[in-house]
Amino acid sequence: MWEARTLFDRRLQKHRYELRWLYMELYDNGSMFTELCDRMEQFYLERDAKLRDRDHVREAEAEAGSAWYKGNDLLGMMLYVDNFAGTLKGVEERLDYIQKCNVNVLHLMPFLKTEKGKSDGGYAVSDFRRVNDELGTMEDLAHLANTCHENGINVCMDFVMNHTSECHEWARRARAGEGEYMSRYFFYENETIPRQFEQTVPQVFPTTAPGNFTWLPQIGHYVMTTFYPYQWDLNYRNPRVFNEMMYNFLYLANQGIDIFRIDAVPYIWKELGTPCRNLRQVHTIVRMMRMIAEIVCPGILLLGEVVMEPEKVAPYFGTIEKPECHMLYNVTTMATTWHTVATRDVRLLKKQLDTICALPKDYVFLNYLRCHDDIGWGLDYDFLARQGFEECAHKQYLKAYFLGKAGNSSSRGELYNDDPVTGDARFCGTTASMCGIEAAERRLREGCPKEETEIAQAISLDVMLHAYMFFLSGIPILYSGDEVAQKNDYSYREDPWKMDDSRYIHRGRMDWEAVERLKDADSTESRVFYTLARLEEIRRTSKVFVTNADVWTVETGDDSVLGIGRCFEGEKVVGLFNFCENDKTAWISETDGMYEDLLSGERMQMVNVKLPAYGFRYLQRCAC
Ligand code: GLC
């Protein structure tokens, strides 16, 4: 115990001055700061010995410059516990499948207590210390995390800190008029201040939940609700809110969670007269959270959910001396990827990747094609304007394209929050459906003669997109089901709790029958799954895919062909990706030796390389 205390003290000592400084700057409350430090020590002492060892190893690795999350061996998967396996215990029973998918970062979508019909897919938490009854218990979570660790899998969960459910105990007490609890949220007795906020704060769900406030007739007050009316924004001006949420965070860390996805982090500080996004104080809070983690549980990582353009995302990494998040989502790249699919024009994607490549190599991004949310068309419209794309018209085109109604598209999916005022609509659908696999299979069932070529093409697109995503630096994240080309699930339309939220179209139950079809080598599932498995193996076994490799885009002389180069310790690989349904040639000439196609084993000169429709190549420079 004595030794453990010393370690805690050493870590606290390292950060105490800065932590106290920031805390006092925000709250000017010494006794609450003392309470925070005492509770941190308590959480540290309660932390399981195995987890403390894990922390110790990871801390040492990070200090030696080889942090565990910066290699090339991590592959993530995000999944809903209920959709995937019913319960947490069910997930544990299915870990063999997770391993078969080569996944070692398991993001369990929100599983804490929520109220049916008012859960926003789990993002309206009514108890941060309790698992949803249908999914299991806190003990099941700790057990699952432990088993994952024994099998080399890291566990990620959402930490929804911007708001609580209106059913959370604090909200219930606030609704009952208890002042102390009301001060944990934003309450206003008339519309004066809410109106002022509405002038500068944009809307998150303009059609499904318009406005940023909800009127509560029982107590004659407005409450701030940036997201759904049942998600009440927490007031981080109140140090009690910050402290208690940090205790919840540490409590969950002690269950064995390795990565915390900080949900909606840009929103957590509100200030009249501002858009209430990305304010300075948000960074103070995240920085404090990082230090708290480094003191109590340095093995864990913070993953910020910042769904914004790169200039707004990068500050969440903090600085080298004062880091904030360990990892962030490569969100604009994801949206730009789908724009590229719809236009067959890689110029914007190339520019986007140039921006990312110019960032410090210490920044770790999570790359993905699809997640549980909609795709918003937050693209670089200034750049597009110079290419002749006009913003409104282009958004209309993207809408039509992904609905399968324009531009030689077989995409299937649905619009999301089609805003009547701005005309903006986001998009929902699974990767496979957006790539045309659903439409092609349907035509096959209907007896269309061209179906096999169509399916082959849709599969090629799906696989090429994954190949390109795996080629990027950072951690690739699969959306559960994508590994077996799972299609849209339309059953949400019959569910009164879900029918208004089209994001459920890509939140369907795991199709275990599709997994069964992996036994048939010719099935769509096998054609996707085993190619991804091969790519995953290449990525894992070749050092050139580490996060701090040199990465650059390669000019290919064809606007439909994306080229990316990677180099690390003398090893070089070039990835070529054809975003078009026609065969293409990458007009390049790399004269530094022979190259080998890492998939086919073919040796070749890298001169004017041919690519089939939606084809790709990973070309590695030969050693000799
Ligand atoms: C995040 C989640 C989204 C949720 C929102 C509110 O953006 O990804 O699904 O609706 O936060 O918690």
Boltz pocket constraint, residues with backbone or C-beta under 6 A from the ligand:
constraints:
  - pocket:
      binder: B
      contacts: [[A, 120], [A, 121], [A, 123], [A, 124], [A, 160], [A, 227], [A, 263], [A, 264], [A, 305], [A, 372], [A, 373]]
      max_distance: 6.0
